[in-house]
Amino acid sequence: MTRSGTRFSLLFLSTLGLGMAGGALGQPAGGYPVKPIRVVVGFAPGGPADIVGRLVAPKVTEILGQQLIMESRGGAGGTIGMDVVAKAQPDGYTLGLGSSGNLIVAPHLYPKIGYSVAKDLAPVSSLATTAFVIAVNPSVPTRTAAELVKLARSKANALSYGTSGNGSSSHIAAELFRNAIGAEFVHVPYKGTGPSLTAVVAGEIDMMFGDLIPALPHAQSGRLRLLANLGSHRSPAAPNVPTIAESGVKMQPISGRYAIVAPAGTPREVIAKLHSAIAAVLKSPDTQQRFIQSGFEVVNDSPEQLAATLKGEGELIGGVIRKAGIKPDM
């Protein structure tokens, strides 16, 4: 949602409280940008966050007249890269492309994380979401989430599920589902999404609660069965997969999010210019179609809406982590 400069500035200062008072902490916007902009991605090249960034960066570059340079700084669940952003000069020339992992989950999972999302980062815009789905091996005798619930409740620990590690988004999604239905599963953590997905396809474990993007090709080939989308609405990339609510299961919806943030103190004029350029790109039908083809859904929100989302989802995820006593893999 695009806003005029004056109205945006007033809203941003009055509602976010993210250390951006009056633009005094950063340099005046002037003719910003006058040089390339570094976009730090806290994950390995080729992953979902990197893909999202490269879908948007070229067209934002055209609008701003300066190149957006993607820089991968992976490690520690994306927190190393986001820490770089939080400690960067707040001049608009270092941005972060974050995910649910390092913007929502990590602050509640890692006891000594080096940054505060609320205090050290300024939201610019969401870019996209990706659906989390329940994917089962075809040998599991269920074709709907309702049937899965019935089977799970019939015997404790009758089913096993894989995740990309303790405290990963897939683990959080599984805990939300487990809490909602009051059943117990056997958790098998792997070192990444790839190994856990391979294990489900091979029948080593029964299911996973994970990203739609890597699971979709296996579902299309019949090697996986997708029972439900854990989000609030059906994904354009998989419109035939019903939502968890449509499946009769009452649980808090969850999906993966990718967003652009800047260091706190970045001048509000710079934030407004960045947001305007990103919003223009996200509104393009061509961009939206490319996102859908890649398994994502465009989210065109404002900085204040993104701030509220990060806060609300952080509270939800933090509660899940504390209730389950989840500790990160060391």
HULIN-V919666 format. One record per pair of residues at least 12 apart in sequence whose ideal C-beta (glycine too) atoms are under 10 Angstrom apart, sorted by the first residue. I is the first residue (numbers start at 1). GAP is how many residues later the second one is. If there is no record, write none. Layout:
BEGIN
i=(I | I)
gap=(GAP | GAP)
END
This chain:
BEGIN
i=(1 | 1 | 1 | 1 | 1 | 1 | 1 | 1 | 2 | 2 | 2 | 2 | 2 | 2 | 2 | 2 | 2 | 3 | 3 | 3 | 3 | 3 | 3 | 3 | 4 | 4 | 5 | 5 | 5 | 5 | 5 | 6 | 8 | 8 | 8 | 8 | 8 | 8 | 8 | 8 | 8 | 9 | 9 | 9 | 9 | 9 | 9 | 10 | 11 | 11 | 11 | 12 | 12 | 12 | 12 | 12 | 12 | 12 | 12 | 12 | 12 | 13 | 14 | 15 | 15 | 15 | 15 | 15 | 15 | 16 | 16 | 16 | 16 | 16 | 16 | 16 | 16 | 16 | 16 | 16 | 16 | 17 | 17 | 17 | 18 | 18 | 18 | 18 | 18 | 18 | 18 | 18 | 18 | 18 | 18 | 18 | 18 | 18 | 18 | 18 | 18 | 19 | 19 | 19 | 19 | 19 | 19 | 19 | 19 | 19 | 19 | 19 | 20 | 20 | 20 | 20 | 20 | 20 | 20 | 20 | 20 | 20 | 20 | 20 | 21 | 21 | 22 | 22 | 23 | 23 | 23 | 23 | 23 | 23 | 23 | 23 | 24 | 24 | 25 | 25 | 25 | 25 | 25 | 25 | 25 | 26 | 26 | 26 | 26 | 26 | 26 | 26 | 26 | 26 | 26 | 26 | 26 | 26 | 26 | 26 | 27 | 27 | 27 | 27 | 27 | 27 | 27 | 27 | 27 | 28 | 28 | 28 | 28 | 29 | 29 | 29 | 29 | 29 | 29 | 29 | 29 | 29 | 29 | 30 | 30 | 30 | 31 | 32 | 32 | 32 | 32 | 32 | 32 | 32 | 32 | 32 | 32 | 33 | 33 | 33 | 33 | 33 | 33 | 33 | 33 | 33 | 33 | 33 | 33 | 33 | 34 | 34 | 34 | 35 | 35 | 35 | 35 | 36 | 36 | 36 | 36 | 36 | 36 | 36 | 37 | 37 | 37 | 37 | 37 | 37 | 37 | 37 | 37 | 37 | 37 | 37 | 37 | 37 | 37 | 38 | 38 | 38 | 38 | 38 | 38 | 38 | 38 | 38 | 38 | 38 | 38 | 39 | 39 | 39 | 39 | 39 | 39 | 39 | 39 | 39 | 39 | 39 | 39 | 39 | 39 | 39 | 40 | 40 | 40 | 40 | 40 | 40 | 40 | 40 | 40 | 40 | 40 | 40 | 40 | 40 | 40 | 40 | 40 | 40 | 40 | 41 | 41 | 41 | 41 | 41 | 41 | 41 | 41 | 41 | 41 | 41 | 41 | 41 | 41 | 41 | 41 | 41 | 41 | 42 | 42 | 42 | 42 | 42 | 42 | 42 | 42 | 42 | 42 | 42 | 42 | 42 | 42 | 42 | 42 | 42 | 42 | 42 | 42 | 42 | 42 | 43 | 43 | 43 | 43 | 43 | 43 | 43 | 43 | 43 | 43 | 43 | 43 | 43 | 44 | 44 | 44 | 44 | 44 | 44 | 45 | 45 | 45 | 45 | 46 | 47 | 47 | 47 | 47 | 47 | 47 | 47 | 48 | 48 | 48 | 48 | 48 | 48 | 48 | 48 | 48 | 48 | 48 | 48 | 48 | 49 | 49 | 49 | 49 | 49 | 49 | 49 | 49 | 49 | 49 | 49 | 49 | 49 | 49 | 49 | 49 | 50 | 50 | 50 | 50 | 51 | 51 | 51 | 51 | 51 | 51 | 51 | 51 | 52 | 52 | 52 | 52 | 52 | 52 | 52 | 52 | 52 | 52 | 52 | 52 | 52 | 53 | 53 | 53 | 53 | 53 | 53 | 53 | 53 | 53 | 54 | 54 | 54 | 54 | 55 | 55 | 55 | 55 | 55 | 55 | 55 | 55 | 55 | 55 | 55 | 55 | 56 | 56 | 56 | 56 | 56 | 56 | 56 | 56 | 56 | 56 | 56 | 56 | 56 | 56 | 56 | 57 | 57 | 57 | 57 | 58 | 59 | 59 | 59 | 59 | 59 | 59 | 59 | 59 | 60 | 60 | 60 | 60 | 60 | 60 | 60 | 61 | 61 | 62 | 62 | 62 | 63 | 63 | 63 | 63 | 63 | 63 | 63 | 64 | 64 | 64 | 64 | 64 | 65 | 66 | 68 | 68 | 68 | 68 | 68 | 69 | 70 | 71 | 71 | 71 | 71 | 72 | 73 | 73 | 76 | 76 | 76 | 76 | 76 | 76 | 77 | 77 | 77 | 77 | 77 | 77 | 77 | 77 | 77 | 77 | 77 | 77 | 77 | 77 | 78 | 78 | 78 | 78 | 78 | 78 | 78 | 78 | 78 | 78 | 79 | 79 | 79 | 79 | 79 | 79 | 79 | 79 | 79 | 79 | 79 | 79 | 79 | 80 | 80 | 81 | 81 | 81 | 81 | 82 | 82 | 82 | 82 | 82 | 82 | 82 | 82 | 82 | 82 | 82 | 82 | 82 | 82 | 82 | 82 | 83 | 83 | 83 | 83 | 83 | 83 | 84 | 84 | 84 | 84 | 85 | 85 | 85 | 85 | 85 | 85 | 85 | 85 | 85 | 85 | 86 | 86 | 86 | 86 | 86 | 86 | 86 | 86 | 86 | 86 | 86 | 86 | 87 | 87 | 87 | 87 | 88 | 88 | 88 | 89 | 89 | 89 | 90 | 90 | 90 | 90 | 90 | 90 | 90 | 90 | 90 | 91 | 91 | 91 | 91 | 91 | 91 | 92 | 92 | 92 | 92 | 92 | 92 | 92 | 92 | 92 | 92 | 93 | 93 | 93 | 93 | 94 | 94 | 94 | 95 | 95 | 95 | 95 | 95 | 95 | 95 | 95 | 95 | 96 | 96 | 96 | 96 | 96 | 96 | 96 | 96 | 97 | 97 | 97 | 97 | 97 | 97 | 98 | 98 | 98 | 98 | 98 | 98 | 98 | 98 | 98 | 98 | 98 | 99 | 99 | 99 | 99 | 99 | 99 | 99 | 100 | 100 | 100 | 100 | 100 | 100 | 100 | 100 | 100 | 100 | 100 | 100 | 100 | 100 | 100 | 101 | 101 | 101 | 101 | 101 | 101 | 101 | 101 | 102 | 102 | 102 | 103 | 103 | 103 | 103 | 103 | 103 | 103 | 103 | 103 | 103 | 103 | 103 | 104 | 104 | 104 | 104 | 104 | 104 | 104 | 104 | 104 | 104 | 104 | 104 | 104 | 104 | 104 | 104 | 104 | 105 | 105 | 105 | 105 | 105 | 105 | 105 | 105 | 105 | 105 | 105 | 105 | 105 | 106 | 106 | 106 | 106 | 107 | 107 | 107 | 107 | 108 | 108 | 108 | 108 | 108 | 108 | 108 | 108 | 108 | 108 | 108 | 108 | 109 | 109 | 109 | 109 | 109 | 109 | 109 | 109 | 109 | 109 | 109 | 110 | 110 | 110 | 111 | 111 | 115 | 115 | 116 | 117 | 117 | 117 | 117 | 117 | 117 | 118 | 118 | 118 | 118 | 118 | 119 | 120 | 120 | 120 | 120 | 121 | 121 | 121 | 121 | 121 | 121 | 121 | 121 | 122 | 122 | 122 | 122 | 122 | 122 | 122 | 122 | 122 | 122 | 122 | 122 | 122 | 122 | 123 | 123 | 123 | 123 | 123 | 123 | 123 | 123 | 123 | 123 | 123 | 123 | 123 | 123 | 123 | 123 | 123 | 124 | 124 | 124 | 124 | 124 | 124 | 124 | 124 | 124 | 124 | 124 | 124 | 124 | 124 | 124 | 124 | 125 | 125 | 125 | 125 | 125 | 125 | 125 | 125 | 125 | 125 | 125 | 125 | 125 | 125 | 125 | 125 | 125 | 125 | 125 | 126 | 126 | 126 | 126 | 126 | 126 | 126 | 126 | 126 | 126 | 126 | 126 | 126 | 126 | 126 | 126 | 127 | 127 | 127 | 127 | 127 | 127 | 127 | 127 | 127 | 127 | 127 | 127 | 127 | 127 | 127 | 128 | 128 | 128 | 128 | 128 | 128 | 128 | 128 | 128 | 128 | 128 | 128 | 128 | 128 | 128 | 128 | 128 | 129 | 129 | 129 | 129 | 129 | 129 | 129 | 129 | 129 | 129 | 129 | 129 | 129 | 130 | 130 | 130 | 130 | 130 | 130 | 130 | 130 | 130 | 130 | 130 | 130 | 130 | 130 | 130 | 130 | 131 | 131 | 131 | 131 | 131 | 131 | 131 | 131 | 131 | 131 | 131 | 131 | 131 | 131 | 131 | 131 | 131 | 131 | 131 | 131 | 131 | 131 | 131 | 131 | 131 | 131 | 131 | 132 | 132 | 132 | 132 | 132 | 132 | 132 | 132 | 132 | 132 | 132 | 132 | 132 | 132 | 132 | 132 | 132 | 132 | 132 | 132 | 132 | 132 | 132 | 133 | 133 | 133 | 133 | 133 | 133 | 133 | 133 | 133 | 133 | 133 | 133 | 133 | 133 | 133 | 133 | 133 | 133 | 133 | 133 | 133 | 133 | 133 | 134 | 134 | 134 | 134 | 134 | 134 | 134 | 134 | 134 | 134 | 134 | 134 | 134 | 134 | 134 | 134 | 134 | 134 | 134 | 134 | 135 | 135 | 135 | 135 | 135 | 135 | 135 | 135 | 135 | 135 | 135 | 135 | 135 | 135 | 135 | 135 | 135 | 135 | 135 | 135 | 135 | 135 | 135 | 135 | 136 | 136 | 136 | 136 | 136 | 136 | 136 | 136 | 136 | 136 | 136 | 136 | 137 | 137 | 137 | 137 | 137 | 137 | 137 | 137 | 137 | 137 | 137 | 137 | 137 | 137 | 138 | 138 | 138 | 138 | 138 | 138 | 138 | 139 | 139 | 139 | 140 | 140 | 140 | 140 | 140 | 140 | 140 | 142 | 142 | 142 | 142 | 142 | 143 | 143 | 144 | 144 | 144 | 144 | 144 | 144 | 144 | 144 | 145 | 145 | 145 | 145 | 145 | 145 | 145 | 145 | 145 | 145 | 145 | 145 | 145 | 145 | 145 | 146 | 146 | 146 | 146 | 146 | 146 | 147 | 147 | 148 | 148 | 148 | 148 | 148 | 148 | 148 | 148 | 148 | 149 | 149 | 149 | 149 | 149 | 149 | 149 | 149 | 149 | 150 | 150 | 151 | 151 | 152 | 152 | 152 | 152 | 152 | 152 | 152 | 152 | 152 | 153 | 153 | 153 | 153 | 154 | 155 | 155 | 156 | 156 | 156 | 156 | 157 | 157 | 157 | 157 | 157 | 158 | 158 | 158 | 158 | 158 | 159 | 159 | 159 | 159 | 159 | 159 | 159 | 160 | 160 | 160 | 160 | 160 | 160 | 160 | 160 | 160 | 160 | 160 | 161 | 161 | 161 | 161 | 161 | 161 | 161 | 161 | 161 | 161 | 161 | 161 | 161 | 161 | 161 | 161 | 161 | 161 | 162 | 162 | 162 | 162 | 162 | 162 | 162 | 162 | 162 | 162 | 162 | 162 | 162 | 162 | 162 | 162 | 162 | 162 | 162 | 162 | 163 | 163 | 163 | 163 | 163 | 163 | 163 | 163 | 163 | 163 | 163 | 163 | 164 | 164 | 164 | 164 | 164 | 164 | 164 | 164 | 164 | 164 | 164 | 164 | 164 | 165 | 165 | 165 | 165 | 165 | 165 | 165 | 165 | 165 | 166 | 166 | 166 | 166 | 166 | 166 | 166 | 166 | 167 | 167 | 167 | 167 | 167 | 167 | 167 | 167 | 168 | 168 | 168 | 168 | 168 | 168 | 168 | 168 | 168 | 169 | 169 | 169 | 169 | 169 | 169 | 169 | 169 | 169 | 170 | 170 | 170 | 170 | 170 | 170 | 170 | 170 | 170 | 170 | 171 | 171 | 171 | 171 | 171 | 171 | 171 | 171 | 172 | 172 | 172 | 172 | 172 | 172 | 172 | 172 | 173 | 173 | 173 | 173 | 173 | 173 | 173 | 173 | 173 | 173 | 173 | 174 | 174 | 174 | 174 | 174 | 174 | 174 | 174 | 175 | 175 | 175 | 175 | 175 | 175 | 175 | 175 | 175 | 176 | 176 | 176 | 176 | 176 | 176 | 176 | 176 | 176 | 176 | 176 | 176 | 177 | 177 | 177 | 177 | 177 | 177 | 177 | 177 | 178 | 178 | 178 | 178 | 179 | 179 | 179 | 179 | 179 | 179 | 180 | 180 | 180 | 180 | 180 | 181 | 181 | 181 | 185 | 185 | 185 | 185 | 186 | 186 | 187 | 187 | 187 | 188 | 188 | 188 | 188 | 188 | 189 | 190 | 190 | 190 | 191 | 193 | 193 | 193 | 193 | 193 | 193 | 194 | 196 | 196 | 196 | 196 | 197 | 197 | 197 | 197 | 197 | 197 | 197 | 198 | 198 | 200 | 200 | 200 | 200 | 201 | 201 | 201 | 201 | 201 | 202 | 203 | 207 | 207 | 207 | 208 | 209 | 209 | 209 | 210 | 210 | 211 | 211 | 211 | 212 | 212 | 212 | 212 | 212 | 212 | 212 | 212 | 212 | 212 | 212 | 212 | 212 | 213 | 213 | 213 | 213 | 213 | 213 | 213 | 214 | 215 | 215 | 216 | 216 | 216 | 216 | 216 | 217 | 219 | 219 | 219 | 220 | 226 | 226 | 226 | 226 | 227 | 227 | 227 | 227 | 228 | 228 | 228 | 228 | 228 | 228 | 228 | 228 | 228 | 228 | 229 | 229 | 229 | 229 | 229 | 229 | 229 | 229 | 229 | 230 | 230 | 230 | 230 | 230 | 230 | 230 | 230 | 230 | 230 | 231 | 231 | 231 | 231 | 231 | 231 | 231 | 231 | 232 | 232 | 232 | 232 | 232 | 232 | 233 | 233 | 233 | 233 | 233 | 234 | 234 | 235 | 235 | 235 | 235 | 235 | 236 | 236 | 236 | 236 | 236 | 236 | 236 | 236 | 236 | 237 | 237 | 237 | 237 | 237 | 237 | 237 | 238 | 239 | 252 | 252 | 252 | 252 | 252 | 253 | 254 | 254 | 254 | 254 | 255 | 255 | 255 | 256 | 257 | 257 | 257 | 257 | 257 | 258 | 258 | 259 | 259 | 259 | 259 | 259 | 259 | 259 | 260 | 260 | 260 | 260 | 260 | 261 | 261 | 261 | 261 | 262 | 262 | 268 | 271 | 272 | 274 | 275 | 275 | 275 | 275 | 275 | 278 | 279 | 279 | 279 | 280 | 281 | 281 | 282 | 282 | 282 | 282 | 283 | 283 | 284 | 287 | 288)
gap=(124 | 274 | 278 | 299 | 300 | 301 | 303 | 304 | 270 | 273 | 274 | 276 | 277 | 278 | 281 | 298 | 300 | 269 | 272 | 273 | 276 | 299 | 300 | 301 | 268 | 272 | 263 | 264 | 267 | 268 | 271 | 266 | 260 | 261 | 263 | 264 | 267 | 268 | 294 | 295 | 296 | 13 | 14 | 259 | 260 | 262 | 263 | 258 | 291 | 292 | 293 | 110 | 111 | 256 | 259 | 260 | 263 | 290 | 291 | 292 | 295 | 255 | 290 | 287 | 288 | 289 | 290 | 292 | 293 | 102 | 106 | 107 | 248 | 252 | 255 | 287 | 288 | 290 | 291 | 292 | 295 | 101 | 102 | 290 | 98 | 99 | 100 | 101 | 102 | 103 | 104 | 105 | 243 | 244 | 246 | 247 | 248 | 253 | 285 | 286 | 289 | 71 | 97 | 99 | 100 | 101 | 102 | 103 | 244 | 245 | 246 | 247 | 70 | 102 | 242 | 243 | 244 | 245 | 246 | 247 | 248 | 250 | 251 | 283 | 244 | 247 | 245 | 246 | 67 | 242 | 243 | 244 | 245 | 246 | 247 | 248 | 241 | 243 | 65 | 66 | 238 | 239 | 240 | 241 | 242 | 63 | 64 | 65 | 66 | 96 | 236 | 237 | 238 | 239 | 240 | 241 | 242 | 243 | 244 | 245 | 62 | 63 | 64 | 65 | 66 | 238 | 239 | 240 | 243 | 63 | 239 | 241 | 242 | 62 | 63 | 237 | 238 | 239 | 240 | 241 | 242 | 243 | 244 | 237 | 239 | 240 | 34 | 32 | 34 | 59 | 60 | 61 | 235 | 237 | 238 | 241 | 242 | 28 | 31 | 32 | 33 | 34 | 35 | 58 | 59 | 60 | 237 | 240 | 241 | 244 | 31 | 32 | 59 | 31 | 32 | 56 | 58 | 25 | 28 | 30 | 31 | 32 | 33 | 57 | 20 | 23 | 24 | 27 | 29 | 30 | 31 | 32 | 54 | 55 | 56 | 57 | 58 | 225 | 237 | 29 | 30 | 31 | 32 | 33 | 46 | 47 | 50 | 55 | 56 | 57 | 58 | 14 | 15 | 17 | 18 | 21 | 29 | 30 | 31 | 32 | 46 | 55 | 56 | 57 | 58 | 221 | 13 | 29 | 30 | 31 | 32 | 33 | 40 | 41 | 42 | 43 | 44 | 45 | 48 | 54 | 55 | 56 | 57 | 58 | 221 | 12 | 13 | 29 | 30 | 31 | 32 | 33 | 37 | 40 | 41 | 44 | 54 | 55 | 56 | 57 | 58 | 61 | 217 | 30 | 31 | 32 | 33 | 34 | 35 | 36 | 37 | 38 | 39 | 40 | 41 | 42 | 43 | 54 | 55 | 56 | 57 | 59 | 60 | 61 | 64 | 29 | 30 | 31 | 32 | 34 | 35 | 37 | 38 | 54 | 55 | 56 | 58 | 59 | 28 | 29 | 30 | 31 | 34 | 148 | 25 | 26 | 27 | 29 | 26 | 25 | 27 | 31 | 52 | 145 | 146 | 166 | 51 | 53 | 80 | 82 | 145 | 163 | 165 | 166 | 208 | 210 | 246 | 247 | 248 | 21 | 23 | 25 | 29 | 32 | 47 | 48 | 49 | 50 | 52 | 53 | 78 | 79 | 207 | 209 | 210 | 20 | 22 | 24 | 47 | 77 | 79 | 162 | 207 | 240 | 243 | 244 | 245 | 45 | 47 | 75 | 76 | 77 | 78 | 206 | 207 | 208 | 239 | 242 | 244 | 246 | 15 | 17 | 18 | 19 | 42 | 44 | 74 | 205 | 207 | 14 | 16 | 43 | 240 | 72 | 73 | 203 | 226 | 227 | 232 | 235 | 236 | 238 | 239 | 241 | 243 | 12 | 41 | 69 | 71 | 72 | 202 | 204 | 221 | 222 | 225 | 226 | 231 | 234 | 235 | 242 | 12 | 13 | 40 | 224 | 223 | 218 | 219 | 221 | 222 | 223 | 225 | 227 | 228 | 200 | 214 | 217 | 218 | 220 | 221 | 222 | 216 | 220 | 215 | 218 | 219 | 210 | 211 | 213 | 214 | 215 | 217 | 218 | 209 | 210 | 212 | 213 | 214 | 212 | 27 | 27 | 29 | 192 | 206 | 209 | 24 | 27 | 13 | 23 | 25 | 26 | 25 | 12 | 23 | 26 | 30 | 34 | 37 | 38 | 252 | 22 | 24 | 25 | 28 | 29 | 32 | 33 | 36 | 88 | 90 | 91 | 92 | 251 | 252 | 18 | 19 | 20 | 21 | 22 | 23 | 24 | 25 | 27 | 28 | 19 | 22 | 23 | 24 | 26 | 27 | 28 | 30 | 31 | 33 | 34 | 35 | 36 | 22 | 34 | 15 | 16 | 17 | 21 | 14 | 15 | 16 | 17 | 19 | 20 | 21 | 24 | 25 | 31 | 32 | 33 | 35 | 38 | 39 | 179 | 13 | 19 | 30 | 31 | 32 | 37 | 12 | 30 | 31 | 179 | 12 | 13 | 17 | 30 | 35 | 36 | 37 | 176 | 177 | 178 | 27 | 28 | 29 | 30 | 31 | 33 | 34 | 35 | 175 | 176 | 177 | 178 | 27 | 28 | 33 | 176 | 174 | 175 | 178 | 174 | 176 | 177 | 30 | 32 | 172 | 173 | 174 | 175 | 176 | 177 | 180 | 171 | 172 | 174 | 175 | 176 | 179 | 32 | 170 | 171 | 174 | 175 | 177 | 178 | 179 | 181 | 182 | 169 | 170 | 173 | 177 | 168 | 169 | 172 | 27 | 29 | 165 | 166 | 167 | 168 | 171 | 175 | 179 | 19 | 25 | 28 | 163 | 164 | 165 | 166 | 167 | 27 | 30 | 161 | 162 | 163 | 164 | 19 | 23 | 25 | 28 | 29 | 159 | 160 | 161 | 162 | 163 | 212 | 28 | 31 | 70 | 157 | 158 | 159 | 160 | 29 | 30 | 32 | 69 | 72 | 154 | 155 | 156 | 157 | 158 | 159 | 210 | 213 | 214 | 217 | 63 | 66 | 67 | 68 | 71 | 155 | 156 | 157 | 13 | 15 | 159 | 14 | 18 | 20 | 154 | 155 | 156 | 158 | 203 | 206 | 207 | 210 | 211 | 13 | 65 | 68 | 150 | 152 | 153 | 155 | 205 | 206 | 207 | 208 | 209 | 210 | 211 | 212 | 213 | 214 | 62 | 63 | 64 | 66 | 67 | 208 | 209 | 212 | 213 | 215 | 216 | 221 | 223 | 61 | 208 | 211 | 222 | 203 | 207 | 210 | 211 | 59 | 64 | 206 | 207 | 208 | 209 | 210 | 211 | 212 | 213 | 214 | 218 | 57 | 58 | 59 | 62 | 63 | 208 | 209 | 212 | 217 | 218 | 219 | 57 | 217 | 218 | 216 | 217 | 148 | 149 | 148 | 144 | 147 | 190 | 193 | 194 | 197 | 146 | 189 | 192 | 193 | 196 | 145 | 141 | 143 | 144 | 145 | 138 | 140 | 141 | 142 | 143 | 145 | 186 | 189 | 139 | 140 | 141 | 142 | 143 | 144 | 145 | 146 | 148 | 149 | 152 | 181 | 184 | 185 | 136 | 137 | 138 | 139 | 141 | 148 | 152 | 178 | 179 | 180 | 181 | 182 | 183 | 184 | 185 | 186 | 187 | 135 | 136 | 137 | 138 | 142 | 146 | 147 | 148 | 149 | 150 | 151 | 153 | 154 | 178 | 179 | 182 | 134 | 135 | 136 | 146 | 149 | 150 | 151 | 152 | 153 | 154 | 156 | 157 | 174 | 175 | 176 | 177 | 178 | 180 | 181 | 131 | 132 | 133 | 134 | 152 | 156 | 172 | 173 | 174 | 175 | 176 | 177 | 179 | 180 | 183 | 184 | 130 | 131 | 132 | 133 | 151 | 154 | 155 | 160 | 164 | 169 | 171 | 172 | 173 | 174 | 179 | 127 | 128 | 129 | 130 | 131 | 154 | 159 | 160 | 163 | 164 | 166 | 167 | 168 | 169 | 170 | 171 | 172 | 102 | 103 | 106 | 126 | 127 | 128 | 129 | 130 | 162 | 167 | 168 | 169 | 170 | 39 | 81 | 82 | 83 | 101 | 105 | 107 | 125 | 126 | 127 | 128 | 161 | 164 | 165 | 166 | 167 | 79 | 80 | 81 | 82 | 84 | 85 | 95 | 97 | 98 | 99 | 100 | 101 | 102 | 103 | 104 | 105 | 106 | 107 | 110 | 112 | 122 | 123 | 124 | 125 | 164 | 165 | 166 | 37 | 38 | 40 | 41 | 42 | 44 | 45 | 76 | 77 | 78 | 79 | 80 | 83 | 96 | 97 | 98 | 99 | 103 | 112 | 121 | 122 | 123 | 124 | 12 | 40 | 75 | 76 | 77 | 78 | 79 | 80 | 82 | 83 | 86 | 91 | 93 | 94 | 95 | 96 | 97 | 98 | 102 | 105 | 108 | 111 | 122 | 14 | 27 | 39 | 40 | 43 | 73 | 74 | 75 | 76 | 81 | 91 | 92 | 93 | 94 | 95 | 96 | 107 | 110 | 113 | 115 | 26 | 27 | 62 | 65 | 66 | 71 | 72 | 73 | 74 | 75 | 76 | 77 | 79 | 80 | 81 | 83 | 84 | 88 | 89 | 90 | 91 | 92 | 93 | 106 | 12 | 23 | 25 | 64 | 69 | 70 | 71 | 72 | 88 | 89 | 90 | 91 | 62 | 63 | 64 | 65 | 66 | 67 | 68 | 69 | 70 | 71 | 81 | 86 | 87 | 88 | 63 | 65 | 81 | 84 | 85 | 86 | 87 | 64 | 67 | 86 | 19 | 60 | 63 | 66 | 67 | 85 | 87 | 17 | 64 | 65 | 83 | 85 | 82 | 84 | 81 | 83 | 84 | 98 | 102 | 103 | 104 | 105 | 32 | 36 | 82 | 83 | 84 | 85 | 97 | 98 | 99 | 100 | 101 | 102 | 103 | 104 | 106 | 35 | 81 | 82 | 101 | 102 | 103 | 80 | 100 | 29 | 33 | 35 | 58 | 59 | 79 | 80 | 99 | 101 | 28 | 31 | 32 | 33 | 34 | 78 | 98 | 99 | 100 | 31 | 33 | 32 | 55 | 25 | 26 | 29 | 30 | 31 | 32 | 33 | 54 | 55 | 28 | 29 | 30 | 31 | 29 | 28 | 29 | 27 | 28 | 29 | 30 | 26 | 27 | 28 | 29 | 30 | 25 | 26 | 27 | 28 | 48 | 24 | 25 | 26 | 27 | 46 | 47 | 48 | 25 | 26 | 27 | 28 | 39 | 40 | 44 | 45 | 46 | 47 | 48 | 12 | 13 | 16 | 17 | 24 | 25 | 26 | 27 | 28 | 35 | 38 | 39 | 44 | 45 | 46 | 47 | 48 | 49 | 12 | 24 | 25 | 26 | 27 | 28 | 31 | 33 | 34 | 35 | 36 | 37 | 38 | 42 | 43 | 44 | 45 | 46 | 47 | 48 | 12 | 24 | 25 | 26 | 27 | 29 | 30 | 33 | 42 | 45 | 46 | 47 | 25 | 26 | 27 | 28 | 29 | 30 | 31 | 32 | 33 | 44 | 46 | 47 | 165 | 24 | 25 | 26 | 27 | 28 | 30 | 31 | 163 | 164 | 21 | 23 | 158 | 160 | 161 | 162 | 163 | 164 | 22 | 150 | 154 | 157 | 159 | 160 | 161 | 162 | 21 | 22 | 24 | 25 | 28 | 42 | 158 | 160 | 161 | 24 | 40 | 41 | 42 | 85 | 86 | 87 | 88 | 148 | 19 | 20 | 23 | 26 | 27 | 38 | 39 | 40 | 41 | 86 | 16 | 18 | 38 | 39 | 149 | 150 | 153 | 155 | 37 | 82 | 144 | 145 | 148 | 149 | 152 | 154 | 35 | 36 | 37 | 38 | 57 | 78 | 81 | 82 | 83 | 144 | 147 | 13 | 33 | 34 | 35 | 36 | 56 | 146 | 150 | 12 | 34 | 79 | 142 | 145 | 146 | 148 | 149 | 151 | 33 | 54 | 68 | 75 | 76 | 77 | 78 | 140 | 141 | 143 | 144 | 148 | 32 | 51 | 53 | 67 | 72 | 74 | 75 | 77 | 31 | 73 | 142 | 146 | 72 | 73 | 140 | 141 | 144 | 145 | 64 | 69 | 70 | 71 | 72 | 68 | 69 | 70 | 20 | 21 | 22 | 24 | 19 | 20 | 18 | 137 | 139 | 12 | 16 | 17 | 18 | 20 | 140 | 14 | 15 | 18 | 138 | 15 | 17 | 18 | 20 | 21 | 22 | 20 | 12 | 13 | 14 | 18 | 13 | 14 | 17 | 18 | 21 | 26 | 27 | 16 | 20 | 15 | 18 | 23 | 24 | 14 | 17 | 20 | 22 | 23 | 21 | 20 | 17 | 18 | 20 | 16 | 19 | 21 | 45 | 20 | 46 | 44 | 45 | 84 | 14 | 17 | 18 | 19 | 23 | 25 | 26 | 29 | 43 | 44 | 83 | 84 | 85 | 22 | 24 | 25 | 43 | 81 | 82 | 83 | 81 | 23 | 80 | 19 | 21 | 22 | 25 | 79 | 78 | 19 | 21 | 22 | 18 | 12 | 14 | 15 | 16 | 14 | 15 | 17 | 20 | 13 | 14 | 15 | 16 | 17 | 18 | 19 | 20 | 21 | 23 | 12 | 13 | 14 | 15 | 16 | 17 | 18 | 24 | 26 | 13 | 14 | 15 | 17 | 19 | 21 | 22 | 23 | 24 | 25 | 12 | 13 | 14 | 22 | 23 | 24 | 25 | 66 | 12 | 13 | 20 | 21 | 22 | 23 | 12 | 13 | 20 | 22 | 64 | 12 | 63 | 20 | 57 | 60 | 61 | 62 | 52 | 53 | 55 | 56 | 57 | 59 | 60 | 61 | 62 | 54 | 55 | 56 | 57 | 58 | 59 | 60 | 57 | 53 | 61 | 64 | 65 | 67 | 68 | 63 | 59 | 62 | 63 | 66 | 42 | 44 | 58 | 40 | 42 | 49 | 52 | 53 | 56 | 38 | 41 | 19 | 40 | 42 | 44 | 47 | 50 | 51 | 14 | 15 | 18 | 43 | 46 | 42 | 45 | 46 | 49 | 12 | 41 | 35 | 32 | 31 | 29 | 25 | 26 | 27 | 28 | 31 | 22 | 21 | 22 | 23 | 20 | 17 | 19 | 16 | 17 | 18 | 19 | 15 | 17 | 14 | 13 | 12)
END
